[in-house]
Amino acid sequence: MQPKLAPLAECPCARAVETVGEWWSILILRDALQGFTRFDEFQRSLGIAPNMLARRLKHLTESGLFERRLYSERPKRYDYVLTGKGRDFFPVVAALVAFGNRHLAPEGEALLLAERETGAPLMPIMVDAASLRPITSESVAVVAGPRASAGMHRRLALVAARNAAASTHPD
């Protein structure tokens, strides 16, 4: 985990990376989204050291992605159940699977996303909820939100000026 960086605190990307950007956290969430809930299930699946898994689960629980539910009194054992916030991470996992298959699997895909009922392979894309048009780097601009600081407005103005200059003087 990286320390909190004040200049990045209002950036949603920085906040997300701070919460789930660590290697093990993403893989724990991937497994949880496939139905794993128990410490030993995560440990077997990932081959992660118990102390590291305990730290990651604690962080993800404190961040509101998991809820701990006692399932055994003696010894005390807990299920780690995804919250709504945790389930909202699924599109990120789907995008990582698609990216990995497209760009990082020269020998072929080892894991595919498929329609639950038919088993037909799926290729995820991100679309706008209102128009259903694909969201791509070519079709989207990042703009300041209503709570953006003066620093964020300055940063985005620099980005806009750079993009405008690039569009009038293509390489």
C-alpha positions in Angstrom: 0.0 0.0 0.0 1.3 3.4 -0.9 0.9 6.3 1.5 -1.9 8.8 1.0 -0.8 11.5 -1.4 -2.5 14.8 -0.7 -2.3 16.2 -4.2 -4.0 13.1 -5.5 -6.6 12.8 -2.8 -9.5 14.1 -5.0 -8.6 11.9 -8.0 -10.9 8.9 -8.2 -8.2 6.9 -9.9 -5.8 7.6 -7.1 -8.4 6.7 -4.5 -9.2 3.4 -6.2 -5.6 2.5 -6.6 -5.0 3.3 -2.9 -7.9 1.0 -2.0 -7.6 -2.0 -4.4 -4.4 -1.3 -6.4 -2.2 -3.7 -4.6 -1.5 -7.0 -6.5 -3.0 -9.4 -3.9 -6.1 -7.2 -3.3 -7.2 -7.4 -6.9 -6.7 -11.2 -7.0 -8.6 -11.6 -3.7 -11.5 -9.6 -5.1 -11.3 -11.7 -8.3 -11.7 -14.8 -6.3 -14.4 -13.3 -4.1 -16.4 -12.4 -7.3 -16.2 -16.1 -8.2 -17.7 -17.1 -4.9 -14.8 -17.6 -2.5 -15.6 -16.4 1.0 -13.2 -18.2 3.4 -9.7 -17.5 4.4 -8.5 -21.0 3.5 -10.2 -20.8 0.0 -8.3 -17.6 -0.8 -5.0 -19.0 0.6 -5.3 -22.2 -1.5 -6.3 -20.3 -4.6 -3.6 -17.7 -4.4 -0.7 -19.4 -2.6 -0.4 -16.2 -0.5 1.3 -16.2 2.9 -1.3 -16.2 5.8 0.0 -13.0 7.3 -0.2 -11.2 4.0 -3.7 -12.5 3.3 -4.9 -11.4 6.8 -3.5 -7.9 6.2 -5.2 -7.6 2.7 -8.5 -9.0 4.0 -8.4 -6.5 6.9 -7.7 -3.6 4.6 -10.4 -4.6 2.1 -12.9 -5.0 5.0 -12.0 -1.7 6.5 -12.4 -0.1 3.0 -15.9 -1.5 2.9 -15.4 -4.1 0.1 -16.0 -7.0 2.4 -18.1 -7.7 5.5 -16.8 -10.3 8.0 -19.4 -12.8 9.1 -18.8 -15.3 11.9 -19.4 -18.9 10.8 -17.7 -20.8 13.6 -17.4 -20.0 17.3 -14.7 -22.6 18.2 -12.3 -21.7 16.7 -13.6 -18.3 15.6 -13.7 -18.2 11.8 -15.2 -15.7 9.4 -16.6 -15.6 5.9 -15.5 -12.5 3.9 -18.6 -11.6 2.0 -18.6 -8.9 -0.7 -20.6 -5.8 0.0 -22.3 -3.8 -2.8 -19.1 -1.8 -3.0 -17.1 -5.0 -3.5 -19.5 -6.4 -6.1 -19.2 -3.1 -8.0 -15.5 -4.1 -8.6 -16.6 -6.7 -11.1 -16.4 -4.6 -14.2 -12.8 -3.8 -13.3 -12.0 -7.5 -13.1 -13.8 -8.1 -16.4 -11.8 -5.3 -18.0 -8.5 -6.8 -16.7 -9.4 -10.3 -18.0 -10.3 -8.8 -21.5 -7.0 -6.7 -21.5 -4.9 -9.6 -20.4 -6.4 -11.9 -23.0 -6.1 -9.4 -25.8 -2.6 -8.2 -25.0 -0.8 -10.5 -22.6 -1.7 -14.1 -23.7 0.3 -14.8 -26.9 -0.1 -18.5 -26.2 -3.9 -18.2 -26.0 -6.5 -17.4 -23.4 -6.5 -19.6 -20.2 -9.6 -17.8 -18.8 -12.6 -16.5 -20.6 -15.8 -14.7 -19.5 -18.9 -16.5 -20.5 -22.7 -16.0 -20.3 -23.8 -17.9 -17.3 -26.9 -19.6 -18.9 -25.4 -20.5 -22.3 -21.7 -20.6 -21.8 -21.2 -18.3 -24.8 -18.0 -16.3 -24.5 -18.3 -12.6 -23.8 -16.1 -9.7 -24.6 -16.7 -6.9 -22.2 -16.7 -3.3 -23.3 -17.6 -0.2 -21.3 -20.6 1.8 -22.6 -22.4 5.0 -21.6 -25.5 4.0 -19.6 -27.7 6.7 -21.4 -26.6 6.3 -25.0 -25.1 2.8 -24.9 -22.2 4.1 -27.0 -18.8 2.6 -26.3 -16.6 4.7 -24.0 -13.1 5.0 -25.4 -10.1 7.3 -24.9 -10.9 8.8 -28.3 -14.6 9.6 -27.4 -14.2 10.8 -23.8 -12.8 13.9 -22.1 -12.0 14.1 -18.4 -13.6 17.3 -17.0 -13.7 18.8 -13.5 -16.5 17.7 -11.3 -18.5 19.9 -9.0 -16.1 19.4 -6.1 -12.9 19.8 -8.0 -10.3 22.0 -6.4 -8.5 24.9 -8.0 -5.5 22.6 -8.5 -7.6 20.1 -10.3 -9.1 22.8 -12.6 -5.5 23.9 -13.4 -4.4 20.4 -14.1 -7.4 19.7 -16.4 -6.9 23.1 -18.2 -3.3 22.0 -19.0 -4.5 18.7 -20.3 -7.2 20.4 -22.4 -4.7 22.9 -23.9 -2.3 20.0 -24.7 -5.0 18.0 -26.4 -6.2 21.1 -28.4 -2.6 21.7 -29.5 -2.2 18.1 -30.5 -5.4 18.1 -32.5 -4.3 21.1 -34.5 -0.7 19.9 -35.0 -0.9 16.1 -35.4 2.5 14.4 -35.6 
